[in-house]
Amino acid sequence: KFKISNITGGGDFTSTGITLLTAGSVGIGTDSPTAKKSSTTLQVNGNVAVGDNNAAGILAFGDTASADVNVGIFRGAAGAYSNTNGNSLNIGAYDNVVFTTGNADIASQTERMRIGSGGAVGIGVTNPDSYSANADNFVIGGEANVGMHIDSSSSTGNGGIYFSDQTSIKGIIAYNHTSDYFEFHTNGTTERMRLDASGNLGIGVTSVDAKLKVQATSGNTTLT
């Protein structure tokens, strides 16, 4: 092995500096870097700083034949790399960004979440971009019993799903934890229907005292 160390007082190479093994692995802060996946490895025992300002620092993975980076991590402005100052962590991949867990060895882990090349996000599915274009932005699957849980940290809070045109709210499905009822809004934030804790349904009213109560805001109320 080849070793670079800091020597004081004419002593021996006792401190740990930079070590180069004959197999090619490099250790910084360690004399015995471990090759990962039978490949030459750079192992750093300590912290790693990449870059010297808010628009520098790219970790590129593979494809050494090209000056471009098609899989990597960089710091800077949010979005595509532009060498512009910013405090965003950007993770980029030519195809998919995949998250795995469940085993000590990364090669044996199970995929849990994926951001597809088209931008769709999938949890429990490996092909979120292949679902209906009208509903493939966020896909949950992978098991017979599949669901999404919205957990409020307070018994007096509200949980909801909002539908907007850009930033203009057009519809809301919300649950009121204070009084335990569902409310449904359309054409903005106007409540149109309410299902209370007793199972009573009100349309056009916010106070429901019957199994079904329908009331028009003006004119006649008609059921057909």
trRosetta pair geometry for C-beta under 8 A, 3 or more apart (Angstrom, degrees):
i j d omega theta_ij theta_ji phi_ij phi_ji
1 19 5.7 0 170 -172 127 98
1 20 6.5 160 -167 81 74 48
1 21 5.1 -35 -111 -108 98 53
1 22 6.5 -98 -81 -26 52 76
1 31 7.6 94 125 -175 162 80
2 19 7.2 151 82 -159 50 49
2 20 4.3 -9 60 59 100 104
3 13 5.9 98 107 176 132 145
3 17 6.7 113 177 57 80 98
3 18 7.1 161 -155 86 49 52
3 19 4.9 -8 -105 -107 83 76
3 20 7.5 -158 -70 25 41 67
3 31 7.1 -2 -110 -127 128 88
4 17 4.7 -101 101 111 66 133
4 18 4.3 5 52 53 105 98
4 19 7.8 -151 27 -68 64 39
5 13 4.6 126 38 -151 143 85
5 14 7.5 156 159 50 155 33
5 15 4.9 149 -171 75 113 82
5 16 6.8 -78 -113 -137 108 8
5 17 3.9 -171 -100 -4 50 120
5 18 7.9 -159 -66 29 51 57
6 15 5.4 -35 58 78 81 145
6 17 6.0 137 -11 -79 72 123
7 10 7.1 44 151 -117 114 12
7 11 5.6 -161 -160 62 90 75
7 12 7.5 -142 -124 103 114 11
7 13 6.7 -61 -77 -90 110 54
7 15 7.4 -167 -81 25 47 110
8 11 6.5 12 69 17 53 112
11 14 6.2 -46 138 8 123 115
16 19 7.5 -47 -158 -30 82 114
16 29 5.7 66 122 -158 121 32
16 30 6.3 18 -173 -82 138 15
16 31 5.8 -107 -121 -44 102 85
16 45 7.7 -6 128 56 145 133
17 28 7.6 -40 158 -142 42 61
18 26 6.9 -13 -170 -171 91 98
18 27 7.2 160 -156 85 44 55
18 28 5.5 -11 -105 -102 75 73
19 26 7.0 156 82 -158 55 49
19 27 4.2 -4 56 56 104 103
19 28 7.9 -164 23 -70 71 32
19 30 6.8 -92 29 98 128 55
19 31 5.1 125 -63 -136 161 44
19 32 7.5 -26 102 -49 158 28
19 33 6.7 178 82 -11 108 100
20 24 7.7 -26 -170 -146 86 24
20 25 7.8 166 -151 87 48 43
20 26 5.5 -14 -101 -105 71 78
20 27 8.0 -160 -68 24 31 69
21 24 6.7 -31 79 35 84 24
21 25 4.8 11 36 56 121 86
21 26 7.6 -143 14 -73 78 33
21 27 7.6 63 -27 -8 99 101
21 33 6.5 -134 -13 51 122 98
23 35 6.5 -60 117 -63 140 137
23 40 6.6 -172 131 -98 83 86
24 40 3.8 -54 108 -111 114 133
25 33 4.4 -158 146 96 116 120
25 34 7.5 -137 -174 86 160 9
25 35 5.1 -120 -66 -77 138 81
25 40 5.1 -160 -73 -154 61 66
25 41 4.7 7 -130 50 106 72
25 42 7.4 -169 -162 -70 65 33
25 43 7.0 21 175 -1 109 103
26 33 6.2 45 90 -2 23 166
26 40 7.8 47 -5 172 77 99
26 41 7.6 -144 39 100 60 47
26 42 4.9 -6 66 -112 103 73
26 43 7.3 177 91 27 53 64
27 30 4.0 -96 -177 78 126 86
27 31 6.4 179 89 -96 149 4
27 32 6.6 62 -59 52 164 15
27 33 3.4 -161 -68 -44 96 102
27 42 8.0 171 -83 -158 30 46
27 43 5.0 -15 -112 68 75 99
27 44 7.8 164 -161 -83 50 35
27 45 7.4 19 -174 -7 94 101
28 42 7.4 16 -2 -176 104 87
28 43 7.3 -174 29 93 66 51
28 44 4.6 -6 64 -114 109 76
28 45 7.0 -164 95 27 60 67
28 46 7.2 -86 117 37 96 112
29 44 6.1 65 28 -168 119 54
29 45 3.5 -140 111 61 118 90
29 46 4.8 165 -66 -9 166 112
30 33 5.7 120 92 -68 118 65
30 43 5.8 -42 50 110 137 115
30 44 8.0 176 7 -143 106 16
30 45 4.5 110 -43 -16 102 127
33 41 5.7 -166 156 90 115 99
33 42 7.3 -54 -152 -149 151 21
33 43 3.7 168 -135 29 98 122
34 41 6.6 -19 92 68 48 152
34 43 6.3 83 34 -68 66 154
35 38 6.3 38 134 -131 120 19
35 39 6.1 175 -175 67 96 34
35 40 6.4 -50 -124 -104 102 26
35 41 5.0 171 -125 0 43 114
36 39 6.2 -29 78 54 65 90
36 41 4.7 104 10 -92 88 137
37 107 7.4 130 -103 -50 113 128
44 47 7.9 -62 138 85 124 14
44 48 5.4 97 86 -70 160 106
50 56 7.7 -149 137 127 71 79
50 57 3.8 109 118 -146 93 100
50 58 7.5 -146 158 33 130 23
50 59 6.5 -66 -118 -56 171 89
50 75 7.7 145 89 6 102 116
51 55 7.9 -166 -165 84 136 30
51 56 3.3 158 -146 106 106 88
51 57 2.7 -76 -24 -52 127 95
51 58 7.9 92 -64 -10 111 50
51 75 6.4 -128 29 49 161 120
52 56 5.7 -4 38 69 59 148
53 56 5.2 76 49 9 75 111
53 85 6.9 -66 145 -103 103 98
54 75 7.0 -107 -167 135 48 110
54 76 6.9 115 144 -114 67 53
54 85 3.9 54 91 -149 116 87
54 86 6.1 152 156 32 108 25
54 87 6.6 -48 -150 -68 114 64
55 75 7.6 -142 -117 107 19 79
55 76 4.7 63 -131 -118 62 102
55 77 7.5 6 -110 -14 96 81
55 83 5.1 75 160 -179 118 50
55 84 5.5 -150 -119 104 128 10
55 85 4.5 -77 -45 -74 105 50
55 86 6.9 74 -89 15 78 70
56 75 7.3 1 73 69 33 100
56 76 7.8 98 -22 -73 22 102
56 83 7.7 30 -80 -140 61 79
57 74 6.1 147 96 -148 67 67
57 75 4.8 17 69 28 120 107
58 69 6.0 -124 173 -59 136 170
58 72 5.6 25 -178 157 93 141
58 73 7.3 158 -155 82 51 46
58 74 4.3 -16 -103 -94 75 108
58 81 7.4 26 -96 -124 125 144
59 72 5.5 174 88 -160 56 88
59 73 4.6 5 50 52 107 94
59 74 7.3 -167 22 -70 63 58
60 63 7.6 -95 167 63 109 92
60 69 4.3 -110 -113 -123 110 112
60 71 7.4 103 -162 80 59 60
60 72 4.4 -34 -105 -94 51 133
61 71 4.5 -59 63 104 106 107
61 72 5.8 179 6 -83 79 66
62 71 6.2 25 45 52 106 122
63 66 5.2 -24 159 34 104 107
63 68 7.5 -42 131 82 134 79
63 69 7.7 148 76 -130 122 39
63 70 5.8 45 21 30 166 107
63 71 7.3 125 9 24 121 94
66 70 7.5 37 79 -16 143 106
69 72 4.3 -25 169 3 124 144
69 74 7.8 103 96 -41 156 124
69 81 7.4 55 57 -6 119 161
69 92 7.4 88 118 81 99 127
70 92 7.7 -123 180 128 31 105
70 93 7.4 47 149 -160 68 38
70 94 4.0 10 173 -52 111 117
71 92 6.9 -161 -131 103 31 71
71 93 5.0 28 -116 -119 83 70
71 94 6.2 -68 -56 -1 82 88
72 92 5.8 0 58 59 66 97
73 89 7.0 -9 -169 -175 101 89
73 90 6.9 158 -156 86 51 57
73 91 5.4 -13 -105 -105 84 67
73 92 7.5 174 -85 21 35 73
74 81 5.7 42 64 -103 157 112
74 90 5.2 -16 64 62 77 107
74 92 7.5 -5 16 6 98 115
75 86 7.4 -166 163 81 67 76
75 87 7.5 -15 -170 -140 101 31
75 88 7.2 158 -153 78 57 47
75 89 6.2 -30 -100 -102 74 57
75 90 7.3 169 -95 17 22 86
76 81 6.6 83 52 -134 147 65
76 82 6.9 -178 142 53 139 70
76 83 6.7 -91 -129 -119 151 16
76 84 5.7 102 177 66 110 57
76 85 6.7 -114 -146 -133 71 12
76 86 4.7 61 160 44 40 101
76 88 6.7 -34 81 58 39 88
76 90 6.7 -32 48 1 84 128
77 82 6.0 -27 50 51 121 114
77 84 4.1 -6 -8 89 127 111
77 85 6.8 60 -49 82 88 32
77 86 3.5 142 -80 -29 44 146
77 88 6.3 33 176 28 20 121
78 86 6.3 -138 -19 166 58 153
78 88 4.0 143 -74 -68 74 173
78 90 6.8 158 -135 -79 45 103
79 82 7.4 16 91 -10 100 116
79 88 8.0 53 3 89 55 158
79 90 7.3 -58 49 -110 16 132
81 90 7.0 179 -73 95 76 156
81 92 7.4 -74 -32 -21 103 158
91 97 6.0 88 125 -126 116 140
93 96 6.0 -39 111 80 140 22
93 97 4.9 165 14 -69 134 74
93 117 7.9 -103 105 -96 92 77
94 117 7.4 -6 138 -118 46 114
95 117 5.0 -59 -158 -71 44 118
96 114 5.4 -13 -176 -167 124 106
96 115 6.5 158 -161 78 68 55
96 116 5.7 -32 -109 -123 97 39
96 117 5.9 -72 -66 -45 64 75
97 114 7.0 153 80 -157 53 54
97 115 4.3 8 51 48 103 107
98 111 5.7 -55 -170 -129 111 109
98 113 7.6 160 -157 90 46 52
98 114 5.0 -8 -107 -107 71 88
99 111 7.3 102 75 -155 47 64
99 112 5.4 -58 103 63 93 95
99 113 4.3 6 49 58 118 93
99 114 7.2 -152 21 -70 73 45
100 106 6.8 106 84 -159 128 75
100 109 3.8 110 147 115 116 123
100 110 6.1 164 -154 77 89 28
100 111 5.2 -52 -94 -93 89 46
100 112 6.2 145 -119 3 31 86
101 109 5.8 177 93 -163 4 119
101 110 6.8 -33 68 59 55 78
101 112 5.4 13 19 -24 100 138
102 109 5.1 129 53 -147 83 73
102 110 4.5 5 39 22 152 99
102 112 7.7 148 -23 -53 112 111
103 106 7.6 170 83 -85 95 16
103 108 4.1 -98 127 96 164 96
103 109 4.6 -147 36 -80 98 61
103 110 7.4 109 -12 -11 104 74
104 108 7.9 14 55 59 57 117
105 108 4.7 56 78 18 102 105
105 109 7.3 -155 93 -33 52 80
106 109 5.5 -35 -151 -1 41 121
111 114 6.5 12 179 -52 122 107
111 126 6.0 66 99 -93 153 100
112 123 6.8 -9 158 -150 68 74
112 124 7.2 -10 -160 -66 49 52
113 121 7.2 -6 -172 -173 100 88
113 122 6.8 168 -153 90 54 54
113 123 5.0 -17 -102 -103 87 70
113 124 8.0 0 -83 -19 57 47
114 121 7.5 167 88 -153 48 46
114 122 4.9 -5 57 58 91 100
114 125 7.4 -103 37 91 115 60
114 126 6.0 79 -5 -134 156 47
114 128 6.3 -179 85 -2 99 112
115 119 7.1 -21 -178 -146 92 30
115 120 7.5 167 -156 84 51 39
115 121 5.5 -20 -103 -101 72 73
115 122 8.0 178 -82 21 27 70
115 128 8.0 -47 -133 46 27 140
116 119 6.7 -33 74 36 81 22
116 120 4.5 8 34 56 122 87
116 121 7.6 -141 7 -71 81 26
116 122 6.8 58 -34 -4 103 110
116 127 7.3 62 -96 -159 131 35
116 128 4.9 -148 -22 62 125 93
116 129 3.9 -160 144 -35 159 107
117 129 6.7 -23 50 -50 71 158
118 129 4.1 112 31 -123 125 123
119 129 7.8 98 44 -95 51 101
119 137 7.6 -28 121 -130 94 70
120 128 3.7 -162 124 123 115 108
120 129 4.7 173 27 -77 129 58
120 131 7.3 160 -160 37 157 102
120 136 4.7 -43 -114 144 138 92
120 137 5.9 -133 -122 -126 72 22
120 138 7.5 -161 -164 -63 73 27
120 139 6.5 26 169 -2 115 109
121 128 6.0 -113 88 161 15 173
121 137 6.8 12 25 156 88 54
121 138 5.1 -6 67 -110 103 67
121 139 7.2 173 91 26 52 68
122 125 4.0 -93 -175 70 127 93
122 126 6.9 -157 103 -65 147 10
122 127 7.1 80 -55 60 169 25
122 128 3.1 -156 -49 -56 109 115
122 138 7.9 166 -83 -159 38 39
122 139 4.5 -15 -110 68 82 102
122 140 7.7 172 -157 -80 56 30
122 141 7.3 -30 -164 28 99 98
123 139 7.4 -177 29 93 61 55
123 140 5.0 -7 64 -115 102 73
123 141 7.6 144 85 28 59 52
123 142 7.4 -91 128 -1 59 130
124 140 6.0 50 37 -169 120 56
124 141 4.7 -162 104 78 108 48
124 142 2.6 -117 -180 -2 102 131
124 143 6.5 -70 -158 -7 143 81
124 146 7.1 -167 89 -122 161 115
125 128 5.6 117 93 -68 116 73
125 139 5.3 -46 42 117 144 118
125 140 7.6 165 -6 -164 108 11
125 141 4.3 52 -55 51 109 116
125 142 6.0 -134 -55 -52 57 87
127 130 4.3 -1 149 12 112 124
127 131 7.8 135 115 -30 82 77
128 131 6.4 -41 -167 7 48 112
128 136 6.0 138 164 -177 75 89
128 138 7.8 -26 -157 -137 135 19
128 139 4.4 -180 -128 31 92 125
129 136 6.4 85 -132 159 28 137
130 136 7.6 176 61 -132 26 140
131 135 6.5 -75 134 92 118 75
131 136 4.0 163 74 -101 97 101
131 139 5.4 152 -5 -90 153 139
132 135 5.0 29 79 42 108 86
132 136 6.0 -177 72 -43 46 98
133 136 6.0 -44 -111 13 27 121
135 139 8.0 103 135 -85 77 85
136 139 6.1 -11 -147 -49 58 115
140 146 5.6 156 125 177 98 114
140 147 7.6 -61 123 87 144 5
140 148 6.1 176 -10 -62 168 98
141 146 5.7 -24 -121 -114 39 156
142 146 7.0 122 47 -99 64 116
143 146 5.5 151 65 -70 83 80
150 159 4.4 131 128 -167 127 135
150 175 7.9 144 86 32 127 126
151 159 7.9 77 -2 -93 3 140
152 155 7.7 137 103 -80 117 25
152 157 4.0 -171 -170 75 131 127
152 158 7.2 139 -102 54 144 12
152 159 5.2 -121 -51 -53 109 103
152 177 5.5 -124 66 -41 156 152
153 157 6.9 65 54 -13 59 154
154 157 4.1 106 66 -26 100 106
154 177 6.9 142 104 85 68 148
155 177 5.4 -148 -170 148 40 118
155 178 7.3 104 137 -93 67 46
156 177 6.2 -137 -95 91 7 103
156 178 4.8 44 -137 -85 64 93
157 177 5.3 27 60 31 58 134
157 178 8.0 147 20 -41 19 82
158 174 5.7 4 179 -177 111 115
158 175 6.7 164 -158 80 62 51
158 176 5.6 -21 -108 -106 92 54
158 177 6.5 -148 -82 5 38 88
159 174 6.8 162 87 -155 44 65
159 175 4.8 -2 59 51 93 102
159 177 7.2 73 -5 -42 91 106
160 172 5.6 -10 -172 -169 130 98
160 173 6.4 162 -154 86 74 48
160 174 3.5 -18 -98 -103 111 85
160 175 6.9 -171 -73 18 63 61
161 172 7.2 155 80 -155 51 52
161 173 4.8 3 52 56 99 98
161 174 7.6 -158 27 -72 54 55
162 169 5.8 -61 -168 -127 113 102
162 171 7.5 153 -161 87 47 54
162 172 5.4 -13 -108 -105 68 81
163 169 7.4 95 74 -158 49 62
163 170 5.3 -66 107 68 91 91
163 171 3.9 2 51 59 120 97
163 172 7.2 -147 21 -66 78 39
164 167 6.1 -16 170 -148 141 13
164 168 5.8 148 -163 72 89 41
164 169 5.2 -49 -97 -96 93 43
164 170 6.0 147 -117 7 32 86
165 168 4.8 -17 62 62 88 103
165 170 5.7 71 -14 -36 90 128
168 188 8.0 -56 170 -105 86 77
169 172 6.8 11 -179 -53 119 102
169 188 5.9 78 95 -149 88 48
169 189 5.8 44 103 -58 136 86
170 186 7.4 -6 158 -161 67 53
170 187 6.8 -15 -160 -108 66 20
170 188 6.6 -25 -121 -63 34 36
171 184 8.0 -13 -169 -175 92 74
171 185 6.0 165 -154 93 46 74
171 186 5.3 0 -107 -111 91 55
171 187 7.7 46 -76 -11 72 30
172 183 7.4 7 108 105 105 91
172 184 7.3 171 88 -154 64 34
172 185 3.9 22 44 43 97 118
172 189 6.5 35 -6 -123 136 61
173 182 7.2 -13 -171 -168 80 103
173 183 7.9 168 -153 85 39 50
173 184 5.9 -2 -107 -110 69 74
173 185 7.8 -145 -62 27 34 74
174 182 7.2 151 84 -156 45 57
174 183 5.2 -16 65 60 94 92
174 184 8.0 -179 26 -78 70 33
174 185 7.3 25 4 -3 110 109
175 180 8.0 -6 -178 -144 93 42
175 181 7.5 -179 -150 93 59 31
175 182 5.5 -32 -99 -99 72 66
175 183 7.8 167 -91 18 26 73
176 179 5.4 4 116 47 120 85
176 180 7.0 -94 90 -32 76 10
176 181 5.3 1 48 55 109 75
176 182 7.8 -170 14 -84 78 18
176 183 6.4 48 -21 -9 109 113
177 180 6.8 23 -149 -77 33 58
179 196 7.5 -51 139 -143 104 91
179 197 6.9 -129 152 -25 65 118
180 196 7.4 72 101 -176 75 61
180 197 3.9 55 102 -85 114 116
181 194 5.7 20 160 -176 128 99
181 195 6.2 173 -164 86 80 48
181 196 4.4 -32 -106 -117 117 53
181 197 5.9 -83 -69 -35 75 70
182 194 6.8 163 86 -155 58 51
182 195 4.4 8 52 52 106 100
183 191 5.1 -45 -175 -131 117 115
183 193 7.3 159 -156 87 50 51
183 194 5.1 -12 -105 -105 75 83
184 191 7.1 101 70 -153 43 67
184 192 5.6 -58 100 61 89 91
184 193 4.3 -1 50 59 117 96
184 194 7.4 -155 18 -71 77 40
185 188 7.1 -85 162 96 113 45
185 189 5.6 -21 -173 -155 151 33
185 190 5.8 141 -153 71 91 39
185 191 5.3 -55 -89 -91 84 45
185 192 6.3 134 -124 2 30 87
186 190 6.7 -42 65 71 55 92
186 192 5.2 7 17 -19 100 143
187 190 5.9 -12 77 36 93 119
191 194 6.6 25 172 -58 123 100
191 206 6.4 64 99 -87 144 103
192 203 6.9 -4 155 -152 72 71
192 204 7.1 -10 -163 -70 56 50
193 201 7.1 -8 -172 -171 101 89
193 202 6.8 166 -155 89 54 55
193 203 5.1 -14 -105 -106 88 69
193 204 7.9 4 -83 -21 58 45
194 201 7.4 163 86 -153 50 45
194 202 4.7 -4 57 58 95 102
194 205 7.3 -95 31 90 117 61
194 206 5.9 91 -19 -128 155 51
194 208 6.1 -154 91 -31 109 127
195 199 7.2 -14 -174 -143 92 33
195 200 7.4 167 -152 82 50 42
195 201 5.4 -13 -102 -102 77 75
195 202 7.9 -172 -75 23 34 68
196 199 7.3 -50 74 18 69 17
196 200 4.9 -1 40 56 111 91
196 201 8.0 -153 11 -73 75 30
196 202 7.4 45 -24 -2 103 107
196 208 5.1 -163 -13 57 128 127
199 211 7.3 -12 113 -133 90 77
200 208 4.2 164 121 135 119 122
200 209 7.2 29 -172 -85 163 3
200 210 6.3 131 -145 86 119 28
200 211 5.6 -118 -118 -118 73 27
200 212 7.5 -155 -161 -59 69 29
200 213 7.1 23 172 1 108 105
201 208 6.7 -176 90 -145 10 148
201 211 7.0 13 25 159 83 51
201 212 5.3 -5 68 -108 99 66
201 213 7.4 176 93 28 53 66
202 205 4.2 -91 180 71 123 94
202 206 6.9 170 106 -87 146 12
202 207 7.2 141 -109 76 167 26
202 208 3.6 -132 -43 -85 119 108
202 212 7.9 160 -85 -159 40 38
202 213 4.7 -14 -112 68 81 101
202 214 7.7 175 -158 -78 51 38
202 215 7.8 -14 -168 16 94 99
203 212 7.9 4 3 -169 101 81
203 213 7.3 -178 29 94 64 54
203 214 4.6 -2 61 -115 107 78
203 215 7.4 161 88 28 63 55
204 214 6.1 63 30 -166 117 55
204 215 4.4 -152 103 73 116 62
204 216 5.8 -57 -158 -91 161 23
204 217 6.2 -136 -157 -44 107 71
204 221 7.5 -157 63 -115 160 115
205 208 6.2 133 99 -76 113 68
205 213 5.5 -48 43 117 144 115
205 214 7.7 -169 -2 -136 109 15
205 215 4.7 67 -53 33 108 121
208 213 5.2 -179 -136 32 74 128
209 213 6.6 68 45 -59 59 150
210 213 4.7 119 50 -60 102 98
214 221 5.6 150 119 -176 95 125
214 223 6.3 123 51 -68 162 106
215 221 5.8 -63 -129 -88 34 145
216 219 5.5 -61 125 70 148 78
216 220 6.6 62 22 100 151 22
216 221 4.5 -162 -10 -82 98 77
